[in-house]
Amino acid sequence: MAARAFIEEEFDDDTDLPLPTHSLPNTGMRGPLLQEIDDEDDDATADADEDDEEEYDPREEVVASGSGSRPPVSTQQAPRGPIINRETTKRWTTLYPIYIDAKRPLHKNERRVPRTASVWWPLSSDMGEACARMGFSTLHDVRKRHPKDWENPGRVKVQFKKDGKLVNPAIKTKKQLLLRVSAYIHNKRPESVPTPETSAPTKNVKGITKTPRPPEPVPPMNLRLPANSPLVETGMLVESMKQSLASEKGQPGPGQIEGGGAGKGKRKVIRVRA
């Protein structure tokens, strides 16, 4: 019986890639997907402390500031303040934008200041900035939100007392702090100040209280809500569609003469008989 001929392919590449003895660090969006590995890398993280603070992730921004200082803002990367352990902020005072929101009713779990002292379109970033300017250590968490204010995420944790003493002796209660925060935002954004015409709610014929009208002109959606609000993306889309429709209405239609009055074009009717 004749032997069969066959072709055998040999892998003659003598390249030997060393396998890593430890997992690659989680660099998130900041680091490369591939990383060169050499013998020195194995010893670099051998003595790493497992209890190190969690690295900063720009997708979950937590800005901390203390002693009235503001973290430097760079155009190259997101602002980053000193690392603060979340466990230490559990007993800090919590401030939500809903506490000073002018369109909210006066209630324990909603607006907590008089309507004349409240703010139209409050933002947690402005509240954190105000508290830091008053000398408080703050932690701005952009992802947390009040259960009744889902469209306006963000909250501020404030160290109201330190070692049992008031951080700012001039501010003794949470309501005083909210009033100071509102006053700061009024000076920063005058368009947010309630006017006598817009501060008082009205009632309709059925006796139902209506939300007070905001001052005009109303700012764009991206100035009334934070960037991570679920309403910003949909709201911007709706506004762009309105502008597109308005521009289309301003152009001469198929039955109109450009530069002249709007004339009626011929209408084509198709009838289908069985």
VEXDREN-2710 file (C-alpha; in Angstrom, 1 decimal):
% VEXDREN-2710
k/r/px/py/pz
1/MET/0.0/0.0/0.0
2/ALA/1.5/3.3/-1.0
3/ALA/2.1/5.9/1.7
4/ARG/-0.1/9.0/1.6
5/ALA/1.6/12.4/1.3
6/PHE/0.6/15.1/3.7
7/ILE/1.7/18.6/4.6
8/GLU/2.6/19.5/8.2
9/GLU/2.8/23.1/9.2
10/GLU/5.4/23.9/11.9
11/PHE/5.3/27.0/14.0
12/ASP/8.9/28.0/14.0
13/ASP/8.5/31.4/15.7
14/ASP/10.7/31.3/18.8
15/THR/9.0/34.4/20.3
16/ASP/8.3/33.8/24.0
17/LEU/5.9/36.3/25.6
18/PRO/6.1/36.4/29.4
19/LEU/2.8/36.0/31.1
20/PRO/2.0/38.5/33.9
21/THR/2.0/37.3/37.5
22/HIS/-0.5/39.9/38.5
23/SER/-3.6/41.5/36.9
24/LEU/-3.2/44.8/35.0
25/PRO/-4.3/47.9/37.0
26/ASN/-7.7/49.2/36.3
27/THR/-6.9/52.5/34.6
28/GLY/-10.5/53.1/33.5
29/MET/-10.8/55.7/30.7
30/ARG/-7.4/57.2/31.4
31/GLY/-4.9/54.5/30.6
32/PRO/-4.0/52.3/27.6
33/LEU/-5.7/49.0/26.9
34/LEU/-2.4/47.3/26.4
35/GLN/0.7/47.7/28.6
36/GLU/4.3/46.5/28.3
37/ILE/5.2/44.0/30.9
38/ASP/8.7/43.3/32.1
39/ASP/10.4/41.7/35.0
40/GLU/10.4/44.9/37.1
41/ASP/6.6/45.1/36.9
42/ASP/6.2/42.0/39.1
43/ASP/8.0/43.6/42.0
44/ALA/6.4/47.1/41.5
45/THR/3.1/46.2/43.1
46/ALA/4.2/43.4/45.4
47/ASP/4.1/45.6/48.4
48/ALA/1.0/47.6/47.4
49/ASP/-1.3/48.5/50.2
50/GLU/-4.8/47.0/49.7
51/ASP/-6.3/49.8/51.8
52/ASP/-5.3/52.6/49.5
53/GLU/-8.0/55.2/48.7
54/GLU/-10.0/54.6/45.6
55/GLU/-8.7/56.3/42.5
56/TYR/-10.5/59.3/41.1
57/ASP/-12.9/58.4/38.3
58/PRO/-14.2/61.4/36.3
59/ARG/-17.4/59.5/35.5
60/GLU/-18.3/59.7/39.2
61/GLU/-17.2/63.1/40.1
62/VAL/-16.9/63.9/43.9
63/VAL/-15.4/67.3/44.5
64/ALA/-14.2/68.1/48.0
65/SER/-13.1/71.4/49.3
66/GLY/-12.2/72.7/52.7
67/SER/-11.4/75.9/54.6
68/GLY/-13.1/78.0/52.0
69/SER/-10.6/77.2/49.3
70/ARG/-11.8/76.3/45.9
71/PRO/-10.1/73.4/43.9
72/PRO/-8.1/74.6/40.9
73/VAL/-10.0/74.2/37.6
74/SER/-8.0/73.0/34.6
75/THR/-9.1/72.7/31.0
76/GLN/-7.1/69.5/30.7
77/GLN/-8.8/67.4/33.4
78/ALA/-11.8/67.5/35.7
79/PRO/-11.4/69.4/39.0
80/ARG/-10.1/67.3/41.8
81/GLY/-10.1/68.2/45.5
82/PRO/-8.5/66.5/48.5
83/ILE/-9.5/62.9/49.1
84/ILE/-12.2/62.6/51.8
85/ASN/-13.3/59.3/53.2
86/ARG/-17.0/58.9/52.7
87/GLU/-17.3/57.3/56.2
88/THR/-16.3/60.6/57.8
89/THR/-19.0/62.5/55.9
90/LYS/-21.9/60.4/57.1
91/ARG/-22.6/62.8/60.0
92/TRP/-22.2/65.9/57.9
93/THR/-25.1/68.1/57.1
94/THR/-26.8/67.3/53.8
95/LEU/-28.0/70.0/51.4
96/TYR/-30.2/69.3/48.4
97/PRO/-31.2/71.9/45.7
98/ILE/-34.9/71.2/46.5
99/TYR/-34.4/72.9/49.9
100/ILE/-34.1/76.3/48.3
101/ASP/-36.1/75.7/45.1
102/ALA/-38.6/78.5/44.5
103/LYS/-41.1/76.3/42.6
104/ARG/-41.5/73.9/45.5
105/PRO/-44.0/74.2/48.3
106/LEU/-42.9/75.0/51.8
107/HIS/-42.5/71.6/53.4
108/LYS/-40.1/69.7/55.6
109/ASN/-39.0/67.5/52.7
110/GLU/-39.0/70.2/50.1
111/ARG/-38.5/74.0/50.2
112/ARG/-37.3/75.0/53.7
113/VAL/-36.8/78.8/53.3
114/PRO/-39.3/81.6/52.5
115/ARG/-40.2/81.8/48.8
116/THR/-38.8/85.4/48.6
117/ALA/-35.5/84.0/49.8
118/SER/-35.5/80.9/47.6
119/VAL/-33.8/80.4/44.3
120/TRP/-35.1/79.7/40.8
121/TRP/-33.3/76.8/39.2
122/PRO/-30.8/76.0/42.1
123/LEU/-27.8/73.8/41.3
124/SER/-25.9/71.7/43.8
125/SER/-22.6/73.1/42.4
126/ASP/-23.5/76.6/43.3
127/MET/-24.5/75.4/46.8
128/GLY/-21.2/73.7/47.3
129/GLU/-19.3/76.8/46.1
130/ALA/-21.3/79.0/48.6
131/CYS/-20.6/76.7/51.5
132/ALA/-16.9/76.5/50.7
133/ARG/-16.7/80.3/50.5
134/MET/-18.2/80.5/54.0
135/GLY/-15.3/78.3/55.4
136/PHE/-17.0/74.9/55.5
137/SER/-15.5/71.7/54.4
138/THR/-17.8/70.3/51.7
139/LEU/-18.2/67.2/49.6
140/HIS/-20.1/67.6/46.3
141/ASP/-21.7/64.4/45.1
142/VAL/-23.1/64.9/41.7
143/ARG/-24.8/61.4/41.5
144/LYS/-26.9/61.5/44.6
145/ARG/-30.4/63.0/44.4
146/HIS/-33.4/63.8/46.5
147/PRO/-36.3/61.3/46.1
148/LYS/-38.7/64.2/45.1
149/ASP/-36.3/65.9/42.8
150/TRP/-35.1/63.3/40.4
151/GLU/-34.6/65.7/37.5
152/ASN/-32.1/67.8/39.5
153/PRO/-29.3/65.4/40.8
154/GLY/-26.5/66.5/43.1
155/ARG/-26.1/67.1/46.8
156/VAL/-23.6/68.8/49.1
157/LYS/-22.3/67.3/52.4
158/VAL/-21.2/70.1/54.8
159/GLN/-19.1/69.7/57.9
160/PHE/-21.3/71.9/60.1
161/LYS/-19.4/71.1/63.3
162/LYS/-15.8/70.1/63.9
163/ASP/-14.7/68.6/67.3
164/GLY/-18.1/69.5/68.7
165/LYS/-17.7/73.2/67.8
166/LEU/-19.4/75.2/65.1
167/VAL/-17.1/75.7/62.1
168/ASN/-18.7/79.1/61.4
169/PRO/-19.9/80.6/64.7
170/ALA/-22.1/83.1/62.7
171/ILE/-24.2/80.2/61.4
172/LYS/-25.8/78.1/64.1
173/THR/-28.7/76.3/62.3
174/LYS/-29.2/74.6/59.0
175/LYS/-31.9/77.1/58.0
176/GLN/-29.4/80.0/58.5
177/LEU/-27.0/78.1/56.3
178/LEU/-29.6/77.7/53.6
179/LEU/-30.5/81.4/53.8
180/ARG/-26.8/82.3/53.4
181/VAL/-26.5/79.9/50.4
182/SER/-29.5/81.4/48.7
183/ALA/-28.1/84.9/49.2
184/TYR/-24.9/83.9/47.7
185/ILE/-26.6/82.4/44.6
186/HIS/-28.7/85.6/44.3
187/ASN/-25.6/87.7/44.0
188/LYS/-24.0/85.2/41.6
189/ARG/-27.1/84.7/39.4
190/PRO/-29.5/87.7/39.6
191/GLU/-31.9/86.0/37.2
192/SER/-32.6/83.4/39.9
193/VAL/-34.1/85.9/42.4
194/PRO/-37.9/85.6/42.8
195/THR/-39.8/88.8/42.0
196/PRO/-43.0/89.9/43.7
197/GLU/-44.9/88.9/40.5
198/THR/-43.4/85.4/40.4
199/SER/-42.9/84.5/44.0
200/ALA/-46.6/84.1/45.0
201/PRO/-48.5/81.0/43.8
202/THR/-51.9/81.5/42.2
203/LYS/-55.2/79.6/42.4
204/ASN/-57.4/78.7/39.5
205/VAL/-61.2/78.5/39.5
206/LYS/-61.3/75.1/41.2
207/GLY/-59.1/76.4/44.0
208/ILE/-56.1/74.3/43.0
209/THR/-52.8/76.1/43.8
210/LYS/-50.6/76.6/40.8
211/THR/-46.8/76.8/40.8
212/PRO/-45.6/80.4/40.6
213/ARG/-44.4/81.6/37.2
214/PRO/-40.6/81.8/36.8
215/PRO/-38.9/85.0/35.8
216/GLU/-38.6/85.7/32.1
217/PRO/-36.7/85.1/30.0
218/VAL/-36.3/81.5/31.1
219/PRO/-32.7/80.3/30.8
220/PRO/-31.9/77.4/28.5
221/MET/-32.3/73.9/29.8
222/ASN/-28.5/73.3/30.2
223/LEU/-28.3/76.4/32.6
224/ARG/-31.3/75.3/34.7
225/LEU/-30.2/71.7/35.3
226/PRO/-26.9/69.9/35.8
227/ALA/-25.3/68.1/32.8
228/ASN/-26.1/64.7/34.2
229/SER/-29.9/65.4/34.6
230/PRO/-32.1/63.0/32.7
231/LEU/-34.1/66.0/31.4
232/VAL/-31.1/67.8/29.8
233/GLU/-30.6/65.4/26.9
234/THR/-34.3/65.0/26.1
235/GLY/-34.9/68.7/26.7
236/MET/-32.1/69.8/24.4
237/LEU/-33.5/67.4/21.7
238/VAL/-37.0/68.9/22.0
239/GLU/-35.6/72.5/21.9
240/SER/-33.6/71.7/18.8
241/MET/-36.6/70.2/17.1
242/LYS/-38.7/73.3/17.9
243/GLN/-36.0/75.5/16.4
244/SER/-35.8/73.3/13.3
245/LEU/-39.6/73.4/12.9
246/ALA/-39.7/77.2/13.4
247/SER/-37.0/77.7/10.7
248/GLU/-38.9/75.5/8.3
249/LYS/-42.0/77.5/8.8
250/GLY/-40.1/80.7/8.1
251/GLN/-39.0/79.4/4.7
252/PRO/-41.3/79.7/1.6
253/GLY/-43.4/76.5/1.1
254/PRO/-44.1/74.7/-2.2
255/GLY/-47.2/76.8/-2.8
256/GLN/-45.7/80.2/-1.8
257/ILE/-43.9/82.8/-3.8
258/GLU/-40.6/83.9/-2.2
259/GLY/-40.8/87.5/-1.2
260/GLY/-44.5/87.7/-1.6
261/GLY/-47.5/86.8/0.5
262/ALA/-48.3/83.2/1.4
263/GLY/-50.5/81.8/-1.4
264/LYS/-52.4/78.6/-1.3
265/GLY/-50.9/75.9/-3.4
266/LYS/-52.9/73.3/-5.4
267/ARG/-54.1/70.4/-3.4
268/LYS/-53.9/67.0/-5.1
269/VAL/-56.7/64.6/-4.1
270/ILE/-56.6/60.9/-5.0
271/ARG/-59.8/58.9/-4.8
272/VAL/-59.7/55.1/-4.9
273/ARG/-62.9/53.3/-6.1
274/ALA/-63.6/49.7/-5.5
END
